[in-house]
Amino acid sequence: MAENYYDEGRAKIDGFEIPVQCIVMTAGKGKVFGLKHYHEYVELLYGLPDCDISVWAEGCVHKVKTGDLCIINSGTAHTVISNTEKSTYLVIKFEPGILYASEQSVFEFKYLFPFVEGSDDFRKVFRCDELAETEIPRLMDDIIREWTAKDYGYEIAIRASVIRASLYLMRKWHSEKSDLSVYENSDGVKYIKRAMEYAKNSFLTANSNEAAGICGLSYGYFSRLFKRIAGKSFTEYVNSIKMNEAKRMLATENKSVTDVAMTLGFSSVSYFARQFKKETGMTPHKFKKEM
């Protein structure tokens, strides 16, 4: 990554990392919307009224006006500049992993590829005239409304709208390039699927070193490849599987929080509780009480 770009990191609310973030940006002519940066999120930029911006993304410049939608891949260095006296647009950043049903849905992993692979084969800008009669404008309005009001369950509503918008993009890409198998079946994706299968079947003991060995890759290369494609480290991926299992056990089995932590191989209950709260936003005791 170029030295003049910085890692923006993960968005947080009340100290907890969030899978989706929404921001309405407004600025005057020539003003840069943020320094040159990159992050693990996929970013959607949607032009609101009076929008006229230039999106600089790793050597390419995309013009985005009112009603246009621009996609910035996970890990892509970028910045935005206003071309008019006042430009307003919506920023939606989301973890690639929200696009498949669960950490164990390896089959659905293929849908992530166009969002994490910086290939020119996937169109990055969709214009207002082609989106006008689709559900995209309504979905963008819904996202702004939910994020602003923050009514109970707004996170679920926003995630659902992001998935619907992403489905539209995936189907458009599929119709424009009918055979995506050359990308879905690339060596990199095959390695990650193999590692995910290993994690799914052995999540109690799975570790990065063994996953790298199963894929026939060095530890360093495997770690970088997994994070680039999956949007999180292998350890984070395994912990997500464990947290899903923890939620299932706390909701359906007569086990204490301590029993669940020990069953899942955590070294201490306090560490398990921190990981659980990081994943769900609540303590395991509160989760169990509300079930």
C-alpha positions in Angstrom: 0.0 0.0 0.0 1.4 3.4 -0.9 2.9 5.3 2.1 0.6 8.3 1.7 -2.5 6.2 2.3 -3.5 5.2 5.8 -5.6 2.4 7.3 -8.8 3.9 8.5 -9.5 0.8 10.7 -12.9 -0.4 11.9 -15.8 1.8 12.8 -17.1 1.6 16.4 -20.1 2.6 18.5 -19.7 2.8 22.2 -16.3 1.0 21.9 -17.6 -1.9 19.8 -16.8 -2.6 16.2 -19.8 -2.4 13.9 -20.4 -4.4 10.7 -22.1 -1.5 8.9 -21.6 2.3 9.0 -23.6 5.1 7.3 -22.5 8.7 6.9 -24.1 11.6 4.9 -21.2 13.8 3.7 -21.5 17.5 2.6 -18.6 19.8 1.5 -17.7 22.7 -0.8 -15.9 22.7 -4.1 -12.4 21.3 -4.2 -12.6 20.0 -0.6 -11.3 16.5 -0.1 -13.7 14.2 1.8 -11.1 12.6 4.1 -7.4 11.9 3.5 -6.4 9.1 1.2 -7.2 5.9 3.0 -8.3 2.3 2.9 -10.2 -0.1 5.1 -11.5 -3.6 5.3 -15.1 -2.5 4.5 -16.7 -2.5 1.1 -17.9 1.0 0.5 -20.9 2.2 -1.5 -21.1 5.9 -2.4 -24.6 7.1 -3.5 -25.1 10.6 -4.9 -27.7 12.6 -3.0 -29.2 15.9 -4.4 -26.6 18.4 -5.6 -23.9 15.7 -5.8 -20.9 16.0 -8.1 -17.8 14.3 -6.9 -14.7 12.6 -8.2 -13.8 9.3 -6.6 -10.1 8.5 -6.8 -9.5 4.8 -6.3 -6.0 3.3 -7.0 -5.3 5.1 -10.2 -8.9 5.3 -11.5 -11.2 8.3 -11.3 -15.0 7.8 -11.1 -17.4 10.7 -11.6 -20.4 10.4 -9.4 -23.5 12.6 -9.6 -26.9 12.6 -8.0 -28.5 9.2 -8.2 -25.3 7.4 -9.2 -23.9 4.5 -7.2 -20.2 3.8 -6.9 -18.6 0.7 -5.4 -15.1 0.7 -3.7 -13.7 -2.7 -3.0 -12.5 -3.8 0.3 -8.9 -2.8 0.8 -8.9 -0.3 -2.1 -7.1 3.0 -1.3 -9.3 6.0 -2.2 -10.4 9.5 -1.6 -13.2 11.8 -2.8 -13.2 15.4 -4.1 -16.2 17.7 -4.6 -16.5 19.2 -8.1 -19.2 21.8 -7.2 -19.9 24.5 -4.5 -21.8 21.9 -2.5 -21.8 18.1 -2.9 -23.8 15.7 -0.7 -23.6 11.9 -0.9 -24.2 8.8 1.2 -21.4 6.6 2.4 -22.3 3.0 3.3 -19.4 0.9 4.6 -20.0 -2.8 5.4 -18.1 -5.9 6.2 -18.0 -8.3 3.2 -19.1 -11.1 5.5 -22.6 -9.8 5.9 -23.3 -11.0 2.4 -23.4 -14.7 3.3 -25.7 -16.3 5.8 -23.2 -17.4 8.4 -19.5 -18.0 9.0 -20.1 -21.7 8.1 -21.9 -21.0 4.7 -18.9 -21.8 2.5 -21.1 -22.3 -0.5 -22.2 -18.6 -0.4 -18.7 -17.3 0.0 -18.5 -17.0 -3.8 -20.8 -14.0 -3.7 -18.1 -12.0 -1.9 -15.7 -12.1 -4.7 -16.7 -9.1 -6.8 -16.6 -6.9 -3.6 -13.2 -7.9 -2.4 -11.3 -8.5 -5.7 -10.0 -5.3 -7.2 -10.7 -6.5 -10.8 -11.7 -4.2 -13.6 -14.0 -6.9 -14.9 -16.7 -5.7 -12.4 -18.2 -2.3 -13.2 -17.7 0.2 -10.4 -20.3 2.9 -11.2 -24.0 2.5 -11.9 -25.7 5.6 -13.3 -28.9 7.3 -12.2 -30.8 6.6 -15.4 -30.4 2.9 -15.1 -31.1 2.8 -11.3 -34.2 5.1 -11.3 -36.7 2.2 -11.9 -34.9 -0.2 -9.6 -35.2 -0.6 -5.8 -31.8 1.1 -5.3 -33.2 4.7 -4.6 -35.7 3.3 -2.1 -33.1 1.2 -0.4 -30.8 4.2 0.0 -33.6 6.3 1.4 -34.5 3.4 3.8 -30.9 3.2 5.0 -30.6 6.9 5.7 -33.9 6.9 7.6 -33.0 3.8 9.7 -29.5 5.1 10.5 -30.9 8.6 11.5 -33.8 7.3 13.6 -32.0 4.4 15.1 -35.2 2.7 16.1 -35.1 -0.7 17.8 -33.6 -3.2 15.4 -32.3 -0.6 13.0 -29.1 -2.5 12.5 -31.0 -5.5 11.1 -33.0 -3.2 8.8 -29.9 -1.6 7.4 -28.2 -4.9 6.9 -31.2 -6.2 5.0 -31.2 -3.1 2.7 -27.4 -3.5 2.1 -27.9 -7.1 1.2 -30.7 -6.2 -1.2 -28.6 -3.5 -2.8 -25.6 -5.9 -3.1 -27.9 -8.5 -4.7 -28.8 -6.0 -7.4 -25.1 -5.4 -8.1 -24.3 -9.1 -8.1 -27.0 -9.8 -10.6 -26.0 -6.9 -12.8 -22.4 -8.1 -12.8 -23.5 -11.6 -13.6 -25.6 -10.4 -16.5 -22.7 -8.4 -17.9 -20.2 -11.2 -17.5 -22.1 -14.4 -17.6 -19.3 -16.7 -16.5 -17.8 -15.7 -13.1 -16.5 -19.2 -12.5 -13.0 -18.2 -13.7 -12.9 -15.8 -10.6 -14.9 -17.9 -8.2 -12.7 -20.9 -8.9 -9.4 -19.1 -8.8 -6.6 -20.6 -6.7 -6.9 -17.9 -4.0 -10.6 -18.5 -3.5 -10.1 -22.3 -3.5 -7.5 -21.9 -0.7 -9.9 -19.7 1.3 -12.8 -22.2 0.8 -10.5 -25.0 1.9 -9.5 -23.1 5.1 -13.2 -22.2 5.8 -14.1 -25.9 5.5 -11.3 -26.7 7.9 -12.5 -24.1 10.4 -16.1 -25.2 10.1 -15.3 -28.9 10.9 -12.6 -28.2 13.5 -13.4 -24.8 15.0 -12.6 -26.0 18.6 -8.9 -26.5 17.6 -8.5 -24.7 14.3 -5.5 -22.3 14.0 -3.8 -20.3 11.3 -0.6 -22.4 11.1 -2.5 -25.6 10.5 -4.9 -23.9 8.0 -1.9 -22.6 6.1 -0.4 -26.1 6.0 -3.7 -27.6 4.7 -3.6 -25.0 1.9 0.0 -25.6 1.2 0.9 -22.0 1.8 3.3 -20.2 4.0 1.8 -18.7 7.2 2.5 -15.1 6.1 1.1 -15.5 2.6 -2.0 -17.4 3.9 -2.7 -14.8 6.6 -2.6 -11.9 4.1 -4.6 -13.8 1.5 -7.3 -14.8 3.9 -7.8 -11.3 5.3 -7.9 -9.8 1.8 -10.5 -12.1 0.5 -12.5 -12.9 3.6 -12.3 -9.4 5.1 -11.1 -10.7 8.5 -8.2 -12.7 9.9 -8.5 -16.5 10.1 -8.5 -16.2 13.9 -11.4 -13.7 13.8 -13.2 -16.0 11.4 -12.8 -19.0 13.8 -14.0 -16.9 16.7 -17.1 -15.9 14.8 -17.9 -19.5 14.3 -17.4 -20.1 18.0 -19.6 -17.1 18.9 -22.4 -18.5 16.7 -22.1 -21.8 18.4 -22.1 -20.0 21.8 -25.3 -18.2 21.0 -26.9 -21.5 20.0 -25.8 -23.2 23.2 -26.9 -20.4 25.4 -30.3 -20.2 23.7 -31.1 -23.9 23.5 -29.1 -25.9 26.0 -29.2 -25.9 29.8 -25.5 -24.8 30.1 -24.0 -22.0 32.2 -21.8 -19.3 30.7 -18.8 -21.0 32.3 -19.8 -24.3 30.8 -20.1 -22.8 27.3 -16.8 -21.0 27.5 -15.0 -24.2 28.6 -16.8 -26.3 25.9 -15.6 -23.9 23.2 -12.0 -24.0 24.4 -11.7 -20.5 25.8 -8.9 -20.0 28.3 -11.0 -18.0 30.7 -14.6 -17.0 31.1 -13.7 -13.3 31.1 -11.9 -13.6 27.7 -14.9 -15.5 26.4 -17.2 -12.7 27.7 -15.2 -10.0 26.0 -15.2 -11.8 22.7 -18.9 -12.5 23.0 -19.7 -8.9 23.7 -17.5 -7.7 20.9 -19.4 -10.0 18.5 -23.0 -9.4 19.8 -22.9 -6.1 21.7 -24.0 -7.8 24.9 -22.6 -10.0 27.6 -23.3 -13.8 27.4 -25.2 -13.5 30.7 -27.5 -10.9 29.3 -27.9 -12.8 26.1 -28.9 -16.0 28.0 -31.3 -14.0 30.2 -33.1 -12.5 27.2 -33.6 -15.9 25.5 
